[in-house]
Every structure is written in structure tokens, then in C-alpha cells.
Amino acid sequence: MSDSNRAIPEPVYVSETLLKKRKANEKGAAIKAKQRIELKKTKKQLKKTQFKRADEFIRRHRLIEKQGKRLQVLAKGHVKGTNKKGDGKLLFVIRIKTESSIHPQIRKTLARLRLLKMNTGVFVVCNDDTVKDLKKIEPYVTYGSPSLKTVRDLIMKRGATLIKGVRTTLSDNAMIEEALGEHGVICLEDIVHEILEHGEHFEAVSNFLMPFSLNDPVKGWRQKKLKEIIDRENEEDSAEDDINKLVEAMN
């Protein structure tokens, strides 16, 4: 039979319903394949996160354990300077370090001194209790004896108090007189004087002032702890210069 006489097969028609069903099936298969891939990724990420969490838990546990051992050594008086007595000088203490895990005793001491955040500073009087507190939190703070200029600059530029739960800059002597007038403190200069001389109303004035919020040093942090003033009997000028220069860089 010649090609011209060969029968032409009838075309096969697919119903529109079947085409739609086929298209829907293909789309469903593609979605399921994508979901399988996403599920696989999620499981992999979860497994990775679980390992990370385990490592982080171990790291934090070891860190707190290490801090606890250090506190035990301090309590036994085996660290140089542990038995030092306070000399009554004015100190400015700045928190320069933080960690995800801190021993409860250290955290409690930082909270008592109101040093809850990085780059915050407070004035304290160096008595026996202060020496013990500073020894506990030494890895997290730096401190020294501030000059008159440093005290005045801090209070004038960054002095603030809490009014109705809101941090408020000391821009009005009226608020000072209202809060501290009974102690004879009615203006910023009176606050500077009371802090510098750490007189009988030092605690009231210090509590009136919120912790000073400072900036990072201009050249960034070099993790170098400044020596406490009472451990540098032969280098007092140098110790004072250290804290004053640091505050100047952060103020």
C-alpha cells in the first residue's frame, strides 16, 4: 500500500476535566516536593541548633563554676588585697564588661551597686564593704579616684534622676530642691560638693542620682582593668589619671 493510501489515525482528545486534574496533580506534587525539601532543611537546622544549645549550656555552666571557685578563693582570703581596708576615698566605678552567664553573687553585687548595664558608672565611698564588693566584681568593672573636674563634668553633663518612673536630666534646680532640700542640697553645685566631699548626706544624694550612662571610649574598649586605688599606694596619681582619662573618653 502506498503512503498516499495509508489510513490516518484519529486524533485522541483529552477532556478538559482530565487536563485540569493532571495540572492540579503536577502542581500538588511540586508543592509536596518543596515541602519535603523545607522540612529536611528545618530538621537539619534544628539538629544544629540543639547541638549549639548544648554547647552553650556547657559553656555557661563552666563559666559560672569558674566564677564560683574564684569567689571561694576570695572568701578564704587567698587573693592579694583581700584583707585591705577601705581608705574612705571617693571612687567612681564603671562597668566595662558583661557576659551571658554571671554567678548569682556577682550579679547581686552589681545590682546592689546599680551597675546593671555596660558603660554605666556610680560614685561610691571606699569603705570596707565597698572593698569586698569591688573584689567580687573586679572582672566586670574599673574604678579609681575622680578629680573635681571629672565629678563636675559627669554631674553637669550626664546627671539624671528618676521622676515618676522616667529618667529625667537634671536641668532644673527646683527638682533638686524638692527632693534634697531637707539635706540642704538645692542645686547642681551642691550635688557636686556633697559627692566630692562625701559628707553625711552622700548616700541620699548618690541614690537621687541615677547611674551615669556613658559612651564607649573613643578608641573602643581595650580589655584592661584599672587597678583599684587602695592597691596602688605608690601610684595614686597614676590611678587617678587613669579613671579621669577614661571618663573623659566616655563622657
C-alpha positions, 0 to 999 in steps of 0.5 A: 500500500502506498503512503498516499493510501495509508489510513490516518489515525484519529486524533485522541482528545483529552477532556478538559476535566482530565487536563485540569486534574493532571495540572492540579496533580503536577502542581500538588506534587511540586508543592509536596516536593518543596515541602519535603525539601523545607522540612529536611532543611528545618530538621537539619537546622534544628539538629544544629541548633540543639547541638549549639544549645548544648554547647552553650549550656556547657559553656555557661555552666563552666563559666559560672563554676569558674566564677564560683571557685574564684569567689571561694578563693576570695572568701578564704582570703587567698587573693592579694588585697583581700584583707585591705581596708577601705581608705574612705576615698571617693571612687567612681566605678564603671562597668566595662564588661558583661557576659551571658552567664554571671554567678548569682553573687556577682550579679547581686553585687552589681545590682546592689551597686546599680551597675546593671548595664555596660558603660554605666558608672556610680560614685561610691565611698571606699569603705570596707564593704565597698572593698569586698564588693569591688573584689567580687566584681573586679572582672566586670568593672574599673574604678579609681579616684575622680578629680573635681573636674571629672565629678563636675563634668559627669554631674553637669553633663550626664546627671539624671534622676528618676521622676515618676518612673522616667529618667529625667536630666537634671536641668532644673534646680527646683527638682533638686530642691524638692527632693534634697532640700531637707539635706540642704542640697538645692542645686547642681553645685551642691550635688557636686560638693556633697559627692566630692566631699562625701559628707553625711548626706552622700548616700541620699544624694548618690541614690537621687542620682541615677547611674551615669550612662556613658559612651564607649571610649573613643578608641573602643574598649581595650580589655584592661582593668584599672587597678583599684586605688587602695592597691596602688599606694605608690601610684595614686596619681597614676590611678587617678589619671587613669579613671579621669582619662577614661571618663573623659573618653566616655563622657 
